[in-house]
Amino acid sequence: MTIPTFPLHGPGLRGARSPRVAILGREGSGRESIFRAAASTATRHERLAGVGPAYEDCLVEVGLDQISLVALPAIDSLHPRDPDARVTLKYLLWGDRWPAIARHEAHLPETDFAAPDLLLLVLDATNLERDLELALELLQLGRPMVFALNRLDEARARRRFINLRALERRLGWPVMPTVAHMGLGLADLFTTLARLAREHRGAPARPTTQPPSGYLAEPLAAVAALVADPEVTAAFAVPAHFLSLQLAEKDPYFCGELKAHFPALQDRLRAVRRTADAALPRPLAEEIHADRHHRAALLYEAVLRPGLRDETPRWQRWADDLFLHPRWGFAGTLAIFALVLFFVFEVSAFLDSLTVARLIAWAEPWQPTSLPGVLARAVLDGLIGLTGIVIPYMLPLVLLLVVLEESGIMHRVAFVVDRGFHQLGLHGGVALPFLMGLGCNVPALAATAAVTRGRDRTVASLLITFLPCSARSAILLAVGGKYLGGLGVFALFMLIPIVVSLVGKLLKRRYPETTPGIIQEIPAYAIPTWRQVLANTWERSRDILTIVLPLLVAGSVVLALLDHYGADGWIDWALTPITAGWLGLPVALGVPILFGILRKELSLLMVFQALGTQELATVLDTTQIVTFLVFLTFYVPCVSTFAMMLRLLGRRDALYSIALSIGVALVAAAAVRWPLELAGWLA
């Protein structure tokens, strides 16, 4: 199992040290896409002051650090006329600690909301000039900033190429390229946020890198002199140059509060404005706005590089469209899922027929009756069972998983399905392990260990045990297809995602802690090397020899001894409350149900032996067949799976998985049995 490593750059930013980062941007800039891509499985929704649009926040893990990420409502300017947008501005400036000028508001802060330590402004690369005006306004706040230059793919398609380093030099803060809806660049973006938060933690506000043009310096200095009084500064609690600009531009909120709290200054401010209006071509407020618009246009022209060729290879753009595009990116994901299913039902089944099936046929004639012979046959059955896991399922599927990881494709699949898995309280990284569970739960659990940790690993592992492996699927297809028809088999398989979803909600209550958001890294495409692929495959498969083999052999020996000493009748009698009582099945099915924990194929063979016929319809009615198949689908997978659960989760959660699977199997079987019996009785 690969253990992730992260470099240490100083004290960890976790808990109370987690920096608060506010995502800002205009509507349609990609602000929401970045938040959704990074958000945890459960975000907090709050209204800023009980009115207006809501914000969302959550914790996001960035290596060993954590960021408290806040998505504020869209904002176009720091001069909002809409009362709802004005609330956003207040929280951007003050958090929940509103200064003296705002304490008379009708709607005051209703919840804890610390002011952001760092601002993340999302710039739309297809409409950069407009967004740069908002950037110039936010720079007046003097707070650390990171700019995410988003929608670069669309800008390049329109042959608009932007000099990122030149833009970064002029703005004075990092500019990170992103394509948020594809997850590209987000890992580097959040790494930069964590680094900047650490470097500027507790530092005072710094002057803006883009001050107004020089010809406005004199009138703005006159306005600044009016509000330089410490009493005014304390009352507004904003940077002096920002307050000067707001008053000079006749911002209705700040001018209104100045008039209400400092009426004498309001008259002097009007006099300064009149003097400036007479000296400038346009009124001071219009001139400041025009100057900002002009500076944004000049900045845009300085960083635009028209006519350049896109250096991204065409095949890479096509591949990203196939795997990451929000509209048709699911096509690539479905193709990968289909590839995994092909391995499960074709390649693995073919390998099974060449290896395990022949081993079983070779060992079948040997039916010893002496105790030493019975023990030897039990050990042989355990080894055959191990072979049936490793050769057909473990090695091919883990090999496929490693190839998908090394090539960069698996990371893209995880990004696409991430939001869907949030409904189960998980992240998209568990998508392929879930699919591998359709072949065999053992390699699926091993793959889960490689992509999860903590609470996510526990929940994902518990849910994987409810996915029907190839052995259980074979029983469903064989018995269900023969006695229930295609529609019946389809209904049985449709029951599986329903049960998994319900169990997922149950597990969210048992493990209520919220999983922090995880940035799904999108690495560059690469051609895997055989040495690396084989090394990683062995790393993820070697535990099966030390963990699964002993328990598999031990389980085989115990069951063989029970059979040798004629404990069948006692087992059937002990399980009567379950088989005959709860499930409504023949008492003779107790032994097949118990022996099914060794290998599910044994269940079906022993059912035929216990009932004395291979024509189940002669001894079981349709309701009993359905009940048995449903119970077998969700019942304890096998000893090998339990061994891996012990290895991954420990004894407590492994035993809980057994209790959970038995409970779910009993409830699901009863939920199917009783309506069918009622329908038969009514008919």
PAMI-221045 format. One record per residue (C-alpha): residue number from 1; residue in one letter; x, y, z. Coordinates in Angstrom, 3 decimals. Last residue first. Layout:
pos:code:u:v:w
NUM:a:X:Y:Z
...
This chain:
pos:code:u:v:w
683:a:-54.215:-13.320:-5.644
682:l:-54.421:-11.643:-2.257
681:w:-52.284:-14.406:-0.713
680:g:-49.751:-14.196:-3.506
679:a:-49.512:-10.410:-3.150
678:l:-49.088:-10.772:0.621
677:e:-46.372:-13.363:0.110
676:l:-44.580:-11.089:-2.354
675:p:-44.928:-8.108:-0.008
674:w:-43.493:-10.202:2.862
673:r:-40.552:-11.702:0.990
672:v:-38.975:-8.574:-0.473
671:a:-38.725:-6.540:2.731
670:a:-37.894:-9.766:4.565
669:a:-34.896:-10.384:2.283
668:a:-33.735:-6.777:2.606
667:v:-34.032:-6.855:6.404
666:l:-32.214:-10.172:6.752
665:a:-29.442:-9.203:4.336
664:v:-29.051:-5.782:5.998
663:g:-28.720:-7.386:9.441
662:i:-26.275:-10.046:8.249
661:s:-24.208:-7.424:6.403
660:l:-24.179:-5.072:9.389
659:a:-23.209:-7.780:11.871
658:i:-20.370:-8.897:9.611
657:s:-19.217:-5.304:8.985
656:y:-19.323:-4.648:12.733
655:l:-16.943:-7.556:13.218
654:a:-14.534:-5.912:10.781
653:d:-15.099:-2.534:12.466
652:r:-14.037:-3.870:15.860
651:r:-11.271:-6.192:14.641
650:g:-9.243:-3.631:12.732
649:l:-10.132:-1.555:9.703
648:l:-7.743:-2.465:6.903
647:r:-6.291:-5.843:7.891
646:l:-9.427:-7.093:9.595
645:m:-11.464:-5.994:6.564
644:m:-9.025:-7.897:4.350
643:a:-9.617:-11.049:6.383
642:f:-13.385:-10.523:6.236
641:t:-13.167:-10.343:2.457
640:s:-11.297:-13.625:2.370
639:v:-13.829:-15.281:4.702
638:c:-16.653:-14.494:2.303
637:p:-19.329:-11.914:1.397
636:v:-21.438:-11.863:4.595
635:y:-25.063:-11.750:3.288
634:f:-26.114:-8.996:0.872
633:t:-26.621:-11.011:-2.315
632:l:-27.343:-14.304:-0.519
631:f:-30.348:-12.769:1.238
630:v:-31.713:-11.391:-2.026
629:l:-31.218:-14.738:-3.772
628:f:-32.916:-16.686:-0.959
627:t:-35.896:-14.335:-0.845
626:v:-36.343:-14.467:-4.625
625:i:-36.255:-18.272:-4.638
624:q:-38.642:-18.438:-1.666
623:t:-41.130:-16.091:-3.334
622:t:-40.982:-18.079:-6.582
621:d:-41.771:-21.391:-4.869
620:l:-39.100:-23.795:-3.702
619:v:-39.108:-27.619:-3.892
618:t:-39.844:-28.368:-7.571
617:a:-38.708:-24.900:-8.698
616:l:-35.221:-25.649:-7.414
615:e:-34.544:-28.155:-10.170
614:q:-31.011:-29.199:-9.194
613:t:-32.388:-31.745:-6.749
612:g:-31.699:-33.304:-3.340
611:l:-32.580:-30.146:-1.384
610:a:-29.361:-30.231:0.652
609:q:-27.215:-31.264:-2.329
608:f:-28.631:-28.620:-4.656
607:v:-28.255:-25.984:-1.939
606:m:-24.711:-27.253:-1.342
605:l:-23.736:-26.485:-4.924
604:l:-25.350:-23.037:-4.738
603:s:-23.650:-22.111:-1.487
602:l:-20.303:-23.483:-2.608
601:e:-20.162:-20.852:-5.350
600:k:-20.167:-18.248:-2.591
599:r:-16.845:-19.276:-1.145
598:l:-16.001:-19.775:2.524
597:i:-18.868:-17.657:3.880
596:g:-21.266:-19.781:1.839
595:f:-20.740:-22.665:4.273
594:l:-23.187:-21.033:6.684
593:i:-25.923:-20.508:4.070
592:p:-25.417:-23.993:2.647
591:v:-25.707:-25.464:6.188
590:g:-28.956:-23.647:7.052
589:l:-30.668:-24.561:3.763
588:a:-32.089:-27.808:5.198
587:v:-34.607:-25.836:7.280
586:p:-36.525:-24.968:4.111
585:l:-36.982:-21.226:3.565
584:g:-39.477:-18.770:5.101
583:l:-36.792:-16.145:5.602
582:w:-37.556:-15.166:9.198
581:g:-38.790:-18.440:10.632
580:a:-37.617:-21.231:8.356
579:t:-34.091:-20.005:7.645
578:i:-33.523:-17.571:10.500
577:p:-35.274:-19.265:13.412
576:t:-34.043:-22.638:12.025
575:l:-30.348:-21.667:12.163
574:a:-29.564:-23.737:15.249
573:w:-31.479:-26.753:13.872
572:d:-29.693:-26.608:10.509
571:i:-26.344:-26.331:12.271
570:w:-27.185:-29.235:14.589
569:g:-28.234:-31.367:11.629
568:d:-25.074:-30.584:9.710
567:a:-22.781:-31.322:12.673
566:g:-21.925:-34.695:11.220
565:y:-18.371:-34.929:12.531
564:h:-16.855:-34.548:9.066
563:d:-19.092:-31.598:8.105
562:l:-18.139:-29.588:11.152
561:l:-14.501:-30.548:10.616
560:a:-14.643:-29.369:7.002
559:l:-16.155:-26.046:8.087
558:v:-13.371:-25.466:10.580
557:v:-10.642:-26.480:8.110
556:s:-11.948:-24.187:5.360
555:g:-12.128:-21.288:7.765
554:a:-8.532:-21.879:8.849
553:v:-7.351:-22.074:5.231
552:l:-9.058:-18.783:4.357
551:l:-7.873:-17.163:7.575
550:p:-4.253:-18.090:6.896
549:l:-4.400:-17.119:3.184
548:v:-6.089:-13.720:3.565
547:i:-3.585:-11.836:5.717
546:t:-0.044:-12.959:4.891
545:l:-0.506:-13.969:1.264
544:i:-3.129:-11.284:0.590
543:d:-0.792:-8.603:1.873
542:r:1.350:-8.917:-1.267
541:s:-1.254:-7.486:-3.621
540:r:-0.934:-3.701:-3.304
539:e:2.866:-3.570:-3.336
538:w:2.975:-6.256:-6.030
537:t:0.818:-4.160:-8.329
536:n:2.876:-1.042:-7.535
535:a:6.122:-2.801:-8.519
534:l:4.552:-4.320:-11.648
533:v:3.272:-0.949:-12.846
532:q:6.532:0.851:-12.058
531:r:8.644:-1.709:-13.930
530:w:6.179:-1.876:-16.816
529:t:6.372:1.854:-17.403
528:p:3.121:3.791:-17.593
527:i:2.674:6.263:-20.486
526:a:1.789:9.610:-18.979
525:y:-1.028:12.144:-19.034
524:a:-0.437:15.148:-16.812
523:p:-1.810:15.042:-13.305
522:i:-5.333:16.082:-12.287
521:e:-5.306:16.337:-8.490
520:q:-8.699:15.943:-6.873
519:i:-8.555:18.502:-4.097
518:i:-10.061:16.920:-1.018
517:g:-12.808:18.492:1.051
516:p:-12.868:17.619:4.701
515:t:-14.899:14.564:5.720
514:t:-17.639:15.560:8.090
513:e:-17.814:13.500:11.255
512:p:-21.074:11.603:11.454
511:y:-19.655:8.071:11.366
510:r:-22.679:6.125:12.634
509:r:-25.047:8.637:11.066
508:k:-23.224:8.709:7.738
507:l:-23.183:4.905:7.953
506:l:-26.972:4.797:7.867
505:k:-27.044:7.085:4.837
504:g:-24.588:4.782:3.068
503:v:-26.712:1.774:4.040
502:l:-29.651:3.396:2.269
501:s:-27.551:4.148:-0.828
500:v:-26.099:0.625:-0.891
499:v:-29.612:-0.864:-0.560
498:i:-30.922:1.176:-3.487
497:p:-27.790:0.477:-5.544
496:i:-28.348:-3.309:-5.014
495:l:-32.108:-3.459:-5.641
494:m:-31.522:-2.654:-9.297
493:f:-29.590:-5.942:-9.608
492:l:-32.554:-7.909:-8.276
491:a:-35.005:-6.045:-10.514
490:f:-32.879:-6.805:-13.583
489:v:-32.782:-10.491:-12.642
488:g:-36.583:-10.525:-12.343
487:l:-37.022:-8.767:-15.687
486:g:-34.717:-11.249:-17.400
485:g:-36.597:-14.289:-16.145
484:l:-37.338:-15.373:-12.590
483:y:-36.597:-19.117:-12.613
482:k:-33.714:-19.600:-15.039
481:g:-32.305:-16.081:-15.115
480:g:-32.553:-15.761:-11.344
479:v:-30.744:-19.033:-10.730
478:a:-27.906:-18.480:-13.186
477:l:-27.701:-14.671:-13.208
476:l:-28.048:-14.278:-9.455
475:i:-25.621:-17.145:-8.814
474:a:-23.079:-15.665:-11.243
473:s:-23.477:-12.241:-9.628
472:r:-22.661:-13.772:-6.239
471:a:-19.472:-15.306:-7.628
470:s:-18.587:-12.184:-9.634
469:c:-18.786:-10.019:-6.533
468:p:-22.091:-8.459:-5.543
467:l:-21.476:-5.049:-3.957
466:f:-22.537:-5.022:-0.316
465:t:-18.972:-5.564:0.926
464:i:-17.973:-2.376:-0.904
463:l:-20.153:-0.337:1.447
462:l:-18.181:-1.307:4.553
461:s:-14.873:-0.592:2.844
460:a:-16.040:2.823:1.629
459:v:-17.282:3.815:5.095
458:t:-14.089:2.759:6.871
457:r:-11.719:4.207:4.284
456:d:-13.563:7.523:4.256
455:r:-13.392:7.747:8.074
454:g:-9.628:7.507:8.119
453:r:-7.844:6.991:4.832
452:t:-8.628:6.636:1.171
451:v:-6.958:5.975:-2.214
450:a:-4.596:3.057:-1.560
449:a:-6.716:1.359:1.086
448:t:-9.634:1.366:-1.340
447:a:-7.525:-0.561:-3.843
446:a:-6.954:-3.330:-1.293
445:l:-10.673:-3.358:-0.533
444:a:-11.460:-3.744:-4.230
443:p:-8.801:-6.447:-4.521
442:v:-10.716:-8.445:-1.861
441:n:-14.273:-7.603:-2.947
440:c:-13.952:-9.528:-6.196
439:g:-15.228:-8.770:-9.682
438:l:-18.057:-6.377:-8.869
437:g:-15.829:-4.971:-6.138
436:m:-13.546:-3.666:-8.873
435:l:-16.280:-1.181:-9.693
434:f:-16.276:0.133:-6.149
433:p:-12.480:0.281:-6.205
432:l:-12.827:2.333:-9.414
431:a:-15.125:4.949:-7.903
430:v:-13.397:5.302:-4.522
429:g:-11.444:8.408:-5.578
428:g:-14.729:10.228:-6.171
427:h:-15.097:11.267:-2.544
426:l:-17.352:9.796:0.096
425:g:-20.342:10.819:2.242
424:l:-22.666:8.599:0.218
423:q:-24.231:11.581:-1.568
422:h:-20.692:12.930:-2.014
421:f:-20.166:9.948:-4.317
420:g:-22.127:11.725:-7.034
419:r:-20.083:14.906:-6.598
418:d:-16.815:13.034:-7.127
417:v:-17.878:11.141:-10.256
416:v:-16.051:13.404:-12.726
415:f:-13.020:14.042:-10.509
414:a:-12.475:10.340:-9.779
413:v:-12.590:9.542:-13.498
412:r:-9.946:12.194:-14.121
411:h:-7.692:10.805:-11.407
410:m:-8.111:7.323:-12.886
409:i:-6.903:8.521:-16.282
408:g:-3.512:9.832:-15.141
407:s:-1.536:7.089:-16.945
406:e:-0.058:5.804:-13.678
405:e:-3.476:5.540:-12.081
404:l:-5.141:3.717:-14.972
403:v:-2.182:1.329:-15.193
402:v:-2.362:0.719:-11.437
401:l:-6.081:-0.059:-11.615
400:l:-5.591:-2.475:-14.504
399:l:-2.868:-4.342:-12.619
398:v:-5.096:-4.434:-9.552
397:l:-7.868:-5.903:-11.688
396:p:-5.719:-8.490:-13.444
395:l:-3.834:-9.559:-10.277
394:m:-6.722:-9.845:-7.841
393:y:-9.427:-11.264:-10.065
392:p:-8.560:-14.406:-12.044
391:i:-5.177:-15.255:-10.476
390:v:-5.495:-14.003:-6.916
389:i:-9.041:-14.832:-5.825
388:g:-9.457:-18.309:-7.311
387:t:-5.913:-19.165:-6.285
386:l:-6.823:-18.319:-2.700
385:g:-9.875:-20.583:-2.935
384:i:-7.728:-23.369:-4.342
383:l:-5.362:-22.912:-1.394
382:g:-8.281:-23.095:1.052
381:d:-9.672:-26.152:-0.686
380:l:-6.253:-27.824:-0.413
379:v:-6.152:-27.048:3.296
378:a:-9.609:-28.604:3.690
377:r:-8.542:-31.665:1.670
376:a:-5.581:-32.130:4.009
375:l:-7.847:-31.825:7.054
374:v:-10.310:-34.361:5.628
373:g:-7.451:-36.735:4.798
372:p:-6.053:-36.514:8.298
371:l:-9.573:-37.136:9.740
370:s:-10.316:-40.126:7.541
369:t:-13.159:-39.962:5.009
368:p:-11.368:-38.538:2.007
367:q:-13.297:-37.235:-1.035
366:w:-10.722:-36.938:-3.798
365:p:-12.685:-37.061:-7.054
364:e:-13.290:-33.277:-6.914
363:a:-9.638:-32.206:-6.714
362:w:-9.013:-32.139:-10.479
361:a:-12.400:-30.532:-11.228
360:i:-11.704:-27.854:-8.602
359:l:-8.236:-27.230:-10.026
358:r:-9.651:-27.054:-13.543
357:a:-12.265:-24.483:-12.513
356:v:-9.617:-22.539:-10.627
355:t:-7.144:-22.158:-13.460
354:l:-8.318:-21.977:-17.059
353:s:-11.982:-21.323:-16.261
352:d:-11.025:-18.612:-13.775
351:l:-8.775:-16.973:-16.350
350:f:-11.723:-16.774:-18.754
349:a:-14.019:-15.404:-16.025
348:s:-11.391:-12.806:-15.145
347:v:-11.020:-11.690:-18.765
346:e:-14.737:-11.713:-19.549
345:f:-16.973:-10.742:-16.636
344:v:-14.619:-8.740:-14.434
343:f:-12.171:-7.537:-17.086
342:f:-15.050:-6.414:-19.294
341:l:-16.614:-4.740:-16.267
340:v:-13.401:-2.769:-15.765
339:l:-13.374:-1.717:-19.417
338:a:-17.045:-0.724:-19.227
337:f:-16.266:1.454:-16.220
336:i:-13.454:3.083:-18.176
335:a:-15.804:3.724:-21.113
334:l:-18.451:5.059:-18.734
333:t:-15.913:7.545:-17.380
332:g:-14.959:8.599:-20.896
331:a:-18.592:9.189:-21.821
330:f:-19.163:10.977:-18.510
329:g:-17.028:13.811:-19.858
328:w:-19.846:14.687:-22.257
327:r:-21.357:17.718:-20.568
326:p:-18.893:18.617:-17.803
325:h:-15.814:17.869:-19.988
324:l:-13.317:15.846:-17.993
323:f:-12.723:12.440:-19.591
322:l:-13.490:12.844:-23.288
321:d:-12.832:16.574:-23.444
320:d:-9.570:15.994:-21.599
319:a:-8.630:13.322:-24.138
318:w:-9.432:15.609:-27.065
317:r:-7.332:18.407:-25.570
316:q:-4.497:15.926:-24.988
315:w:-4.712:14.640:-28.550
314:r:-4.414:18.215:-29.836
313:p:-1.166:18.813:-28.016
312:t:-1.255:21.917:-25.776
311:e:1.023:24.597:-27.262
310:d:-1.908:26.704:-28.442
309:r:-0.603:28.914:-31.195
308:l:-0.153:32.622:-30.626
307:g:-2.341:35.141:-32.463
306:p:-3.061:37.461:-29.585
305:r:-0.789:37.774:-26.545
304:l:-2.766:39.723:-23.981
303:v:-0.837:40.816:-20.885
302:a:-0.305:44.501:-21.713
301:e:-3.675:44.866:-23.423
300:y:-5.465:43.643:-20.306
299:l:-3.507:45.974:-18.068
298:l:-4.311:48.900:-20.336
297:a:-8.014:47.979:-20.273
296:a:-8.005:47.609:-16.473
295:r:-6.257:50.977:-16.149
294:h:-8.898:52.614:-18.365
293:h:-11.812:51.121:-16.408
292:r:-10.201:52.233:-13.162
291:d:-9.688:55.719:-14.576
290:a:-13.269:55.891:-15.800
289:h:-14.563:54.965:-12.353
288:i:-12.314:57.521:-10.670
287:e:-13.349:60.170:-13.210
286:e:-17.040:59.466:-12.742
285:a:-16.764:59.993:-8.990
284:l:-14.598:63.118:-9.422
283:p:-16.986:64.804:-11.839
282:r:-15.579:65.009:-15.361
281:p:-12.783:66.964:-17.053
280:l:-11.215:67.586:-13.640
279:a:-10.477:70.877:-11.837
278:a:-14.083:71.934:-11.219
277:d:-15.089:68.445:-10.063
276:a:-12.138:68.365:-7.661
275:t:-13.209:71.616:-5.973
274:r:-16.812:70.424:-5.786
273:r:-15.701:67.093:-4.323
272:v:-13.645:68.779:-1.624
271:a:-16.630:70.977:-0.681
270:r:-18.916:67.947:-0.545
269:l:-16.457:66.231:1.789
268:r:-16.446:69.280:4.084
267:d:-20.223:69.074:4.401
266:q:-20.092:65.340:5.150
265:l:-17.335:65.821:7.710
264:a:-19.686:67.841:9.903
263:p:-22.325:65.101:9.711
262:f:-20.015:62.466:11.246
261:h:-22.197:59.516:12.280
260:a:-25.216:59.792:9.978
259:k:-23.467:61.640:7.127
258:l:-20.530:59.239:7.202
257:e:-22.949:56.292:7.240
256:g:-24.766:57.595:4.186
255:c:-21.524:58.278:2.335
254:f:-20.342:54.749:3.087
253:y:-23.582:53.153:1.890
252:p:-24.281:55.376:-1.117
251:d:-20.747:55.132:-2.575
250:k:-20.135:58.669:-3.736
249:e:-16.965:57.760:-5.681
248:a:-14.856:59.988:-3.415
247:l:-16.362:58.347:-0.353
246:q:-15.545:54.814:-1.552
245:l:-12.090:55.901:-2.728
244:s:-11.228:57.497:0.605
243:l:-12.489:54.444:2.509
242:f:-10.232:52.186:0.444
241:h:-7.241:54.469:1.003
240:a:-7.881:54.475:4.761
239:p:-8.128:50.676:5.099
238:v:-11.426:49.675:6.753
237:a:-12.564:49.831:10.404
236:f:-15.330:52.395:9.765
235:a:-15.671:53.723:13.325
234:a:-12.007:53.173:14.177
233:t:-10.829:55.196:11.189
232:v:-13.338:57.970:11.934
231:e:-12.155:58.227:15.544
230:p:-8.515:58.098:14.434
229:d:-9.121:61.238:12.263
228:a:-7.640:60.574:8.809
227:v:-11.122:60.821:7.264
226:l:-10.828:64.398:5.978
225:a:-7.167:63.998:4.984
224:a:-8.084:61.038:2.812
223:v:-10.526:63.198:0.839
222:a:-7.799:65.771:0.172
221:a:-5.361:63.000:-0.788
220:l:-7.955:61.695:-3.233
219:p:-8.226:65.176:-4.845
218:e:-4.421:65.411:-5.184
217:a:-3.680:61.840:-6.322
216:l:-6.210:61.798:-9.145
215:y:-3.707:62.994:-11.774
214:g:-1.372:60.214:-10.689
213:s:-3.562:57.331:-11.806
212:p:-5.283:55.237:-9.154
211:p:-3.144:52.734:-7.226
210:q:-2.380:49.265:-8.656
209:t:0.019:47.407:-6.328
208:t:-2.134:48.240:-3.338
207:p:-0.424:48.943:-0.054
206:r:0.068:46.075:2.413
205:a:-2.266:45.013:5.182
204:p:-0.375:43.903:8.262
203:a:1.059:40.359:8.529
202:g:-0.651:37.932:10.930
201:r:-0.220:34.971:8.553
200:h:1.308:36.287:5.338
199:e:3.700:33.413:4.577
198:r:1.392:30.693:5.908
197:a:-1.637:31.944:3.985
196:l:0.490:32.294:0.848
195:r:1.625:28.682:1.059
194:a:-1.891:27.373:1.712
193:l:-3.322:29.368:-1.199
192:t:-0.490:28.240:-3.486
191:t:-1.203:24.588:-2.685
190:f:-4.850:25.337:-3.390
189:l:-4.101:26.653:-6.879
188:d:-1.596:23.902:-7.666
187:a:-4.262:21.249:-6.940
186:l:-6.877:23.221:-8.876
185:g:-4.883:23.458:-12.114
184:l:-7.245:21.292:-14.139
183:g:-10.408:20.156:-12.348
182:m:-12.324:19.903:-15.621
181:h:-15.033:22.417:-14.663
180:a:-12.337:24.538:-13.045
179:v:-10.029:25.034:-16.015
178:t:-7.312:26.791:-14.071
177:p:-4.239:29.004:-14.518
176:m:-2.868:30.453:-11.248
175:v:-2.041:34.145:-10.807
174:p:0.041:34.845:-7.705
173:w:-0.035:38.400:-6.270
172:g:1.498:41.721:-7.306
171:l:-1.147:42.516:-9.907
170:r:1.437:43.717:-12.422
169:r:3.904:40.905:-11.863
168:e:1.181:38.232:-11.941
167:l:-0.231:39.549:-15.199
166:a:3.246:39.443:-16.753
165:r:3.730:35.895:-15.490
164:l:0.383:34.761:-16.849
163:n:0.890:36.121:-20.341
162:i:-2.606:35.582:-21.737
161:f:-3.551:33.845:-24.964
160:r:-6.841:34.638:-26.667
159:r:-7.190:32.432:-29.725
158:r:-10.944:31.891:-29.189
157:a:-10.267:28.221:-28.377
156:r:-7.504:29.483:-26.095
155:a:-10.031:31.551:-24.147
154:e:-12.373:28.573:-23.897
153:d:-9.632:26.355:-22.465
152:l:-8.500:29.128:-20.141
151:r:-11.872:29.148:-18.422
150:n:-10.279:30.346:-15.171
149:l:-7.431:32.656:-14.210
148:a:-7.474:31.982:-10.476
147:f:-6.081:35.049:-8.708
146:v:-4.572:34.752:-5.253
145:m:-4.818:37.569:-2.744
144:p:-3.295:38.674:0.535
143:r:-5.256:41.635:1.907
142:g:-4.566:45.287:1.094
141:l:-8.256:46.150:0.676
140:q:-7.475:48.351:-2.339
139:l:-6.526:45.219:-4.288
138:l:-10.215:44.323:-4.273
137:e:-11.043:47.322:-6.471
136:l:-8.321:46.557:-9.008
135:a:-9.506:42.928:-9.186
134:l:-13.085:44.066:-9.830
133:e:-11.814:46.103:-12.773
132:l:-9.739:43.124:-13.906
131:d:-12.948:41.126:-14.251
130:r:-14.182:43.277:-17.132
129:e:-10.888:43.061:-19.013
128:l:-10.702:39.301:-18.504
127:n:-13.846:38.314:-20.354
126:t:-12.820:34.935:-21.830
125:a:-10.174:34.459:-19.130
124:d:-12.839:34.789:-16.438
123:l:-11.040:35.766:-13.248
122:v:-11.761:33.985:-9.971
121:l:-10.660:36.045:-6.985
120:l:-9.329:34.097:-4.021
119:l:-9.042:36.341:-0.975
118:l:-7.048:35.582:2.164
117:d:-7.620:35.985:5.874
116:p:-11.383:36.104:5.420
115:a:-13.493:37.822:8.108
114:a:-14.688:35.352:10.701
113:f:-18.309:34.263:10.445
112:d:-20.050:33.232:13.618
111:t:-23.811:33.410:13.167
110:e:-26.665:35.902:13.280
109:p:-24.851:39.040:12.120
108:l:-27.128:42.104:12.264
107:h:-30.224:42.803:10.185
106:a:-31.883:46.134:11.063
105:e:-28.487:47.844:11.046
104:h:-27.627:50.114:14.007
103:r:-24.335:48.351:14.601
102:a:-22.968:49.229:11.177
101:i:-21.118:52.511:11.894
100:a:-19.618:51.121:15.103
99:p:-17.840:48.229:13.404
98:w:-19.285:44.838:12.403
97:r:-17.584:41.852:13.901
96:d:-19.322:39.044:11.958
95:g:-16.848:39.216:9.074
94:w:-15.624:42.792:8.738
93:l:-14.753:43.666:5.142
92:l:-15.979:40.631:3.213
91:y:-18.903:40.367:5.600
90:k:-19.900:43.922:4.852
89:l:-19.463:43.450:1.092
88:t:-21.747:40.405:1.120
87:v:-24.389:42.399:3.014
86:r:-24.148:45.050:0.289
85:a:-24.923:42.416:-2.310
84:d:-28.249:41.784:-0.592
83:p:-28.983:45.505:-0.284
82:d:-28.504:45.992:-4.079
81:r:-26.570:49.190:-4.753
80:p:-23.205:47.485:-4.602
79:h:-20.089:49.661:-4.841
78:l:-17.409:46.998:-4.253
77:s:-18.251:45.635:-7.683
76:d:-19.594:42.605:-9.503
75:i:-20.219:40.219:-6.596
74:a:-21.335:36.591:-6.696
73:p:-22.317:35.169:-3.333
72:l:-19.453:34.178:-1.034
71:a:-17.937:30.705:-1.245
70:v:-15.954:30.161:1.944
69:l:-13.071:27.688:2.291
68:s:-11.574:26.992:5.692
67:i:-8.218:25.636:4.576
66:q:-6.477:22.624:6.057
65:d:-2.815:21.684:5.965
64:l:-1.145:18.267:5.796
63:g:-1.577:18.079:2.019
62:v:-4.295:20.587:1.216
61:e:-7.391:19.381:3.050
60:v:-10.501:21.483:2.550
59:l:-12.832:22.525:5.350
58:c:-16.275:23.798:4.466
57:d:-18.195:26.977:3.734
56:e:-21.271:28.050:1.849
55:y:-22.786:31.531:1.576
54:a:-26.438:32.360:1.362
53:p:-28.138:35.090:-0.654
52:g:-30.001:37.915:1.070
51:v:-31.309:38.067:4.601
50:g:-30.586:36.366:7.930
49:a:-27.375:38.320:8.224
48:l:-24.998:36.254:6.082
47:r:-27.411:33.477:5.321
46:e:-25.804:30.145:6.106
45:h:-25.124:26.904:4.268
44:r:-22.528:24.511:5.703
43:t:-20.983:21.957:3.386
42:a:-21.118:18.183:3.659
41:t:-19.047:15.834:1.458
40:s:-16.244:18.374:1.386
39:a:-15.876:21.031:-1.258
38:a:-12.865:21.267:-3.574
37:a:-14.507:20.662:-6.956
36:r:-17.710:22.332:-5.797
35:f:-15.826:25.464:-4.708
34:i:-13.921:25.708:-7.982
33:s:-17.085:25.209:-10.025
32:e:-18.948:27.824:-7.966
31:r:-16.399:30.542:-8.757
30:g:-16.291:29.610:-12.431
29:s:-16.635:33.163:-13.781
28:g:-20.343:32.733:-14.479
27:e:-21.549:35.295:-11.937
26:r:-18.678:37.548:-10.945
25:g:-16.008:36.483:-8.558
24:l:-15.016:35.858:-4.995
23:i:-13.837:32.792:-3.117
22:a:-13.086:33.607:0.526
21:v:-10.206:31.839:2.265
20:r:-10.130:31.434:6.040
19:p:-6.768:30.181:7.250
18:s:-6.732:27.073:9.450
17:r:-4.764:27.885:12.616
16:a:-7.697:27.103:14.924
15:g:-7.806:23.563:13.579
14:r:-5.096:23.007:10.994
13:l:-2.420:25.054:9.271
12:g:0.563:22.895:10.208
11:p:3.632:24.602:11.609
10:g:6.358:25.011:8.968
9:h:6.922:23.986:5.370
8:l:6.607:20.220:5.746
7:p:6.600:18.189:2.515
6:f:3.766:15.678:2.022
5:t:3.943:11.905:1.740
4:p:1.221:9.491:0.664
3:i:1.638:5.864:1.812
2:t:1.434:3.362:-1.025
1:m:0.000:0.000:0.000
